Amino acid sequence: METLIIRTEKEKLSALKTFLEEMNITFEIKKPKVKKEDRPYDPMFVKKILDTENEKTIRVNPAKIWESIL
């Protein structure tokens, strides 16, 4: 058995998968590992933001800001 590594764009991946399946060639797809410096946000910050989804919110009318707040 030989190993072939192919790097391709996402648009071409489905066609390549179809071809390999038609040829009865086994394959596996591995996503590249994301380095910490490639992540734009701190994971703790993202978790905090996602946790606020179920919290109570107040909708503010920009035309009547003070009435909306009070």
Backbone hydrogen bonds, N-H to C=O, Kabsch-Sander energy under -0.5 kcal/mol:
donor,donor_aa,acceptor,acceptor_aa,energy
6,I,4,L,-0.6
8,T,6,I,-0.6
12,K,9,E,-0.7
13,L,9,E,-0.8
13,L,10,K,-0.6
14,S,10,K,-0.7
16,L,12,K,-2.0
17,K,13,L,-2.7
18,T,14,S,-2.3
19,F,15,A,-2.2
20,L,16,L,-2.3
21,E,17,K,-2.4
22,E,18,T,-2.4
23,M,19,F,-1.7
24,N,21,E,-1.3
25,I,20,L,-2.6
26,T,24,N,-0.5
30,K,28,E,-0.5
35,K,33,K,-0.6
38,D,35,K,-1.4
39,R,35,K,-0.7
39,R,36,K,-1.1
45,F,42,D,-0.5
46,V,42,D,-2.1
47,K,43,P,-2.3
48,K,44,M,-2.1
49,I,45,F,-2.2
50,L,46,V,-2.5
51,D,47,K,-2.2
52,T,48,K,-0.8
52,T,49,I,-0.9
53,E,50,L,-1.2
54,N,51,D,-0.7
55,E,52,T,-1.5
64,K,61,N,-1.0
65,I,62,P,-0.6
68,S,64,K,-2.1
69,I,65,I,-1.9
70,L,66,W,-2.4
